Amino acid sequence: MGLYKYYPVPSDRMGALWTLLPIKGGCILEFGTSGTTRFALNSFSRMQGEQNSRIYSTHMDENDIAMGQVTRLEKAMDEILKTEKPPAIFVMPSTLSATIGTDIASHCSLYQEKYPDIKILPLKSDGFRGNWTQGVKEALEILACNLPVESERTQNPTFNIIGSCADDYNYFSDSYEIIRMLKEGFNAVPLCVMTSDTDISNIKAMGGAHVNIVLRHEGIAAAQRLEERFGTPYVVGRPYGLKASLQWMEEVSERLKIKCDAGYLGYEQKMLSGALKIASAYASRIHEPYMAIGGHFDIVKGLLDFAKEEVGFVPGAVWCTSPDRANESIPFYNERQWEEAVTKGQYGIIMSNAVALQLAKQDSRKIQIDIPCYEFCPIKYPYTPYVGFRGAQYLLNKWINPPQYR
């Protein structure tokens, strides 16, 4: 890892841990030093994530490293599986165990024969396989491939949300809005919100859903595995703004083969149309680049389309935080590039993480859309979404109204 002034791009190991930690009823065993596990937990707590999985570390010393010993791993697995009897355990490598070449998958296979009633799932995210998005993708796909059981379709409309994860700054309110929209529009209810609000039993029941809602690119592979096995169609995307929300609801309607409640859609359009006219009039008077946006690619693209195409703001600096997804219109910025963008740019609105917002000029409207966070909020409030109909209203309020009304 190179030198960083503020923070590094998280590794695949961190992404996998962040994805698994909220799952109720699960256990995580990391074959590595306890210090790295402690660091992961500290970072997770600052992300507003809820740690529901029990996590254990085998610890490692110089003898384990020099001799390639796995005695600690074997003892830890026996102790956890005999005493805790979890429905599932996720066994993770660390950078140290990966360096000495420990074959985690083979050990898990042996222990699966020994404990057939417990799902023993090895992960490959060891810190060397890419950035955190790769770890999120792997964890979601492993969950979708291994835990759901054969299920009949539920009688009433149901859905799964795939990709509501703690590394998304506003995951709590955004998933709440998605659930509200599908309830109001189709009288559908969730079976599983993977992974921010779920337990092992919810994941096992995923096969009974009528549609899978994929909120991020990293969840597509998981949705494809569920479609292959259960025939469940899926919808990909995060709806930002009125137009995108209406298109998204139409796509869900096609997958469910159910018409959306016209009265509900009419009400939402009526509520938003007036605010959009005012916002568009406000934006039409600003001709220079007014908005800087940096964060996860899917979030940045959705916000950019809403702000530029529907409201009329002229975007300035726009960047994503993962080089894997970067393209010409949304490039990846390294630390020096995004620091220069927020400190030297004359932007009226800056949307990024807590570090960038602190560096930005004080007269800018600052809206956090990404991690890392500086402050921990002990009380979760689900009514400040960025996605969906209410998310569009909330964003317009943040972009246009005076500070005391935001």
Secondary structure, 3 states (H helix, E strand, C coil): CCCCCCCCCCEHHHHHHHHHCCCECEEEEEECCHHHHHHHHHHHHCCCCCCCCEEEECCCCHHHHHHCCCHHHHHHHHHHHHHCCCCEEEEEECHHHHHCCCCHHHHHHHHHHHCCCCEEEECCCCCCCCEHHHHHHHHHHHHHHHCCCCCCCCCCCEEEEEEECCCCCCHHHHHHHHHHHHHHHHCCEEEEEEECECEHHHHHCHHHCCEEEECCHHHHHHHHHHHHHHCCCEEECCCECHHHHHHHHHHHHHHHCCCCCHHHHHHHHHHHHHHHHHHHHHHHCCCCCCEEEEECHHHHHHHHHHHHHHHCCCEEEEEECCCCCCCCCCCECCHHHHHHHHHHCCCCEEEECHHHHHHCCCCCEEEECCCCCCCCCCCCCCCCCCCHHHHHHHHHHHHHCCHHHC
